[in-house]
Amino acid sequence: MSGSVAPGDHDAAAAHSASSDVAGADTASADTAGAIHLDQHRRSVVRVAFNDCPAHAPQAPASRNYDAVVATGALLCLRDHLPALCPSASRALLIVDAGVPDTIVGRTVGTLAAAGVTSLLHTVSLSEQSKSLESAERLLARAAHERLERDEPIIAIGGGIVGDVAGFVAATYRRGVPLIQCPTTLLAMVDASVGGKAAVNLFLKHEAPTADRPPTLLKNMVGAFWQPRLVICDIDSLASLPPRVFRAGLAECLKHALIGAEFHEPHLLDWMIDRAADIQHLDQASLCELVSRNIAIKARVVANDERELQSSSNRGRAALNAGHTFAHAFESAPNIDLSHGEAVALGLLGEVIAAEHAGVIAQTLSNQIRRRVSALGLPTSLPPGMNIHSLVSTMHDDKKTSRGKIRLMVPTPHRRVLILNDPPAESLAHALTELGASR
């Protein structure tokens, strides 16, 4: 068992600049990954750019850099951007979450029509259990039936699951077509829509499946890296979310804040605490800043590690999996009512408890995280019926596993990341017991 923490060599001035007001205090070049600036319509724009140009990248370097536009009414910018991004496109396949309000869909269709693009609507109702190859195949068949051409984009409108599946379809149909992400949930805005990960779950069937022994869900096991051409975060869409869905997005924001010092944002957690009431009451200016700063963190991470190849680095893309080894195990459990954000909140707490028990971080952080998670209205204990042995077994299927050993990306009290390789079995069991799992 071992852990490692990157040295504290971040520049304080850079950290201050990165956490300045979204309205334009960022002095970095607009082409710098994570730079935030305002466009001519005073919309917040975060640059997602890649510093490496690996020979194996499926997209040309120029097509891998893009903007994430964050604003109220941001969907209207499709009319301005689409002609430049897909100049010969006359149609777009819109993959829309069934839960997205008709007003948002209608606004998108109208905006595309103003740009001379006809919308081909395909509504889906997806969950982790239906985020499958079969669902992707139905969407691929629709694209083929419509004879969608290689310059005609796929536009994802909805939460993270829809964005994941739409991205996978865009990456595989005709070996790759343009993708535009229009996330409508907070979680999708700050996480799934940026960075180019696209995947579906894999279901392993048992030799004799029964109602008590359903197929094993391997989360995001089949996928690709496929960067969108544009990400549009329309803050107006957050007002349509059920409170539970909105709170789930705050878990990913908390994750970023807990490791923010690693990526030039050491004060994000303090800012979130200070603005907690405004955020919970959907103050638009606070939400714009929250989304922009979280996207900026992710952009800085993926800039140097697009394909998660720096597996031993605190600053590589694997750092974004803080809390996710536990979380993916929770989500994979059958018949459990737990959203991804709720699972991440519990995963952050559980992985820190495990690290404290293993003696690699101080014994105070878990209580702080428990208070923060509770203050956000997120769960601090697991639903009934979760078994420690089954959860640990599922963790061994996690994509971060190396040589059969579980790896945890653990937040530290200094808001950095510790990589905990092969955590002691008794520490995992202790953490899961603390969360309410049974033996």
N, C-alpha and C positions, 0 to 999 in steps of 0.2 A: 504494500500500500504506500502510495506516495502522493504528494501534492505540490503544486508550484504556483507562484504568484508573480506576475510581471513586476519589475522594479518601478518605483514611483518616479518616472522621469517625464511626466506630462507637463507641458508648459502652462503655468497658471494664467498667463494672459490669454492664451488660446482658449483655455477653459472658460474664462470670463466672456470672451467674445462669443463663443458658441452658445452660451446661456443668456445672451443679451436679448433684448426685445426683438420679436420676429419682424417688426416693422423696418428692419434694414440695418442693424448695427453690425452685421457680419461683414468683416472686411476681407474675407477670403475671395479668391477669384470665383466667378459664377460657374466655372468649369470644375472646381474642386469638389470632390465627393463630400456630400453633406452640407455644402454651402447653401444658405437660405437667402433669397432675395425677393423683392417684389417686382412683378411685371408691370406693364403699362396700365393694367386694370387694377393694380394694387392687390393682386392675388399673391399669396405666399407660394414660392416655387422652391422646391428642394432638388438639388442636382444629385442624380445617381450616376456615378462615373466609375470606370474601372481602370486601375493603374497598371494592371497586367494585361498582356495580350497573348494568352496561351495558344499554342498552335492547334490544340484540340478544341478550342471554343467553337461551338456550332454556329455562332453568329459572327459576322465581321465586326471588328472593333468599333467602327462608327455606329453600328446599329445597336450596340450593347449599352450605350450611354443614353440616358433619358431624364425627363423631369417628372416630378410628382407635384401636381398643382393642388394647393389646399386653400379653400375659400368657401364662403357661402355662395351658392349658385354656380359652383365651379363647373358643373356639367355643360354649361353654355360654351366653355372653351373648346369643346369638341369641334365646333364649327370653325374655329380659328386654326386648330392644330391638324385636323385630319387631312386636309388637302396636301399639306407638306409631308406628312408621315406616310400616307398611302395615296400618291397622286393619281394613280389610274383606277382606284377603287370606285365602283358604282354601287356596291352593296356591302353590308356588314352583317355577320351572324351574331345576334345578341343572345347570349346565354344568361337568362335572368332567373334569379331566385324567386320562387313562388311567393315568398313573403314580402317582396319589395312592393311598396305602394304603387298603384297605377299612375299616380301623379308623377313619380320619378321616372317610370318607364316612358310615359307619354312625353315628358320633357326631353328625354334622351332621343326618342324617335323624331321629335320635332326639330331638335338641334341638328341631327344627322341629315334630315330632309333639307334643311337650310344650306347644308354643305353639299347637296346634290347626291346624297347617299341613301339608298333604300335599305330599310331595316328588315332582316329576316329574324323573327322572334322565335325563340325556343325557351319555354319556361320549364324549370326543373325544381323538384322538391327533394333536396339531398340532405343526408345525415351521414355521420361517420359509418353507419352500417350500409348505406347505399353509395358511398364514395368509392366506387368499384370500377374494375375494368369493363363490366357490363354497362354501367352508366356512361362511361367514356365512349364505348362502342356505339351506343345509340346516338350520341352527339356527332361522332365521326360519320355515321351513316347519314345523318341529316345534312352535314356539310357536303358529303359526296352527292346526295340526292339533289341538292341545290346547285351542284357543280361550282362550289365556291372556288374562286381562283386564288393564286398565290399572293396577290397584292391586296386581296379583300380581307379585312381584319375580322378577328373574333373579339368581341367586346364582352367582358364579364361584368355583370351588374348584380351585386349581392354581397354575401359574406365570404369568409375565407374558404369554405368548402367549395362553393361555386367557382371562386377564383382559382383554386387548386386544379379542379377538374377542367375548367376552361383552358387554363395554361397548358395542361397535359395534352388536350386536344389540339391546341394551336401548335405545340411543339412536334406533334406526330402527323397531323394531317398534311399530306403532300410534302412531308419532311420539313414542315415549318411554315407557318403563315403569321402575319403580324398579330400581335396581341395588345389589347388596351384593357387595363384594369380600372374599373369604376367601383371601388369598394363602398358599401353602404353601411357597414358596421364599424365601430371603433376598432375592434380587434383586427379586422381585415385592413383597415387604413394604416395602422401602425406596424403591422407585421406581415401578413400573408401576401399583400399586393406588391410589396417591394422586395427585390432581391432575386427574382427569377426562379424560385423553387416551384415546381409543378409536380403533383403526384396524386396517385390514388392508393387506396388501401388494398392489401392482398389478403384473401381469406383462405386459410388452409383447412380443408375438410378432413375430419377424422374418418377412420375406416368404418366406424359404425356411429355416425352422428345421431344424437338424440336431442330432445328439447332441453335436457339438462347439460348437454355437451355440444354446444353449437360450434361452428367453424371458428378457428383461432384468427383473430383480427391482427394483422401486422400493419401498423399504421405507416402510411406514406412509403411503402416498400417498393412501389413501382413508379418511376417518375423520370423527370429530366430537368435540366437547367435551361430555362427559356425566358429571356428578359422581355418584359413588355416594351412597347414603343412609347407608352405614356401611362401615367397613373393619375387619376382624377379623384380627389377626395372632396366631395361636396358635403360640407358641414351641415347643410340643411337636412340631409338624410338621417342624421343622428336623432333628430326630434321624433322620428317615426318608430324608433326602437323601443321594444318593451324594456322596462328598467333592468331586468335580469340580463338581457343581452348587452345592454350598454355597460353594465358593471363588469361583465366578462372581459370587455376590452381594456378596462382599467388594470387588469392583471398583467397584461403584456406591457403596459406603461410602467407598472411597478417594477417588473423585471428589468426593463431598461434603466430605470432610475437606480435600482440596487447595484448595477454594474457600471453606472454612468461615468465614474472617474476613469475607467479604462478607455473611454472613447470621448474625452474632452467635455463631458457633461457631469461634473461632480456635484452640481447644485440642483439637478432636476428634481430629486426627491424632496428637497426643501421647498422648491417652488410648488410642487404638487400638493404638499401639505398646506402651504400658505393659500393656495387657490382651490382647496378641496370643495368648499361650498359653491364657488362659481362653476367649477367643473360639474358637480352633481346637479346644478340647476341649469346646465346646458348653455352657459354664457358663451356666445359665439366667439368672441375674441379669445377667451381662455381656451376654448376647444381648438381654434386654429393654431394657437401656440403649442398646445399639448401635442397635436398631431404632427405639426411641422418638426418639433424638436425630437420626437420619437423617430420619425422617418429619417432625420439627419443622423441619429445614432446608427440606425441600421445601414444607411448609405456609407458611413465611414467604415463600418465593419466589413461589408461585402466588397468595398473598393479594392482591397488587397487579397481577398480570399473568396472569390465568387463561388467556387465549387467546393468549399469546405475541405481544402487539402491541407491546411495548416492545423492538423488535428492536435498538435502538442502545444499550440500557442494560446495564451490567454486572450490575445487580441484577434484571433482568427474567428471565422464564422461560427465555429462550434460554441463560442462563448454565448451566442444568442440562444443556446439550448439550456441555459440556466433554468433549473426546475423541470425540464422537459423529460428527463429519463423517468422520473416518477410520474409525471403528468401523462405521458403516453401509455404507461402501464395502467393507470386509472381509467383512461378513455377506452382501453382495449377490453376492459372487463365487461362481460355481457350483462344486459338488463340493468344498467346503471344510468341514472339520470344525472349526468354531469357534463357541462359544456367544456369546450377546450380552455376557455379563460378560467373557469372555476378549477379545472384540473391543474392548470399552471400555478394558480395561487397556492393550492395545496402542495404542488410539487416543489415550489420555492421553499415553503415552510419545511416540508419533509426532508429535502436534501440538506438544508442547513442544520436541522436536528441531527441527521446522520453524521455530518461533518463535525458537529460539536461532540457527539458521542465518541467519534474516532479520535478526538483530541487535536484536530488540525486547525480549528478556529475557536475563538473565545466563546464562552457559554452564555453570551448575552444577546446575540443577534436574533435567535429564534423568537424570543419574546417580543423584540421590536417588530419583526416581520408579522408575527401573529396579530399585534395591535394594528398594524397598517392594513393587513388583509381584512380584519374585522371592520375597521373604519370605512373601507370601501364597499362594505356590504357583501363580501365574498366569504365562502365557507372556510372554516378552520378545522373541520373534521370530515372524515369520509362518510358517504352514505353506508347504511348497514349492508352486510353481505359480502364484504371484500376480504379475501384471504391472503395472508402474508406470503405463503409459499407460491401461490399462483401469480401474485404481483411480481415477486422477485424473479420467477421463471420468465415472465414476460419481459422484464428489464434486460434479460440476456439476449433478446431479439432486437434490442434497440440498435439503430444504425451507428451510434457512437461506440458500440462495443468493439474492443480491440483484443484480438487473440483470446476471445472468450471471456474477457474481463469487463465488468461494468465500469463505465466512466461517468462521473458526475461533474457538471459545471456549476460550481457553488459560489454564490455571492459572498463577499467578505465584509467585515465591519467597515472597511475603508472604501467600499463601493467599487471593488475590483472583482476579479474572477480567480478562483482557485480551481485547478483541475485535480480532482480526486480520483485516482486510478485504483481500481479493485478495492472499493470500500469494504471493510470487514462485514461479514454476514450478520454479525450481532448488531452492528450499527444500523444496517438497513432494517432489520427486524425491530429494533428499538424505535426507529423513526416511524415505521408503519404502525406499530402499536400505539405510539403517541397520537397518531392521526385517527385511530379507531379501527384499524384492520384487525381481524381475528386470526388466531393460529389454527 
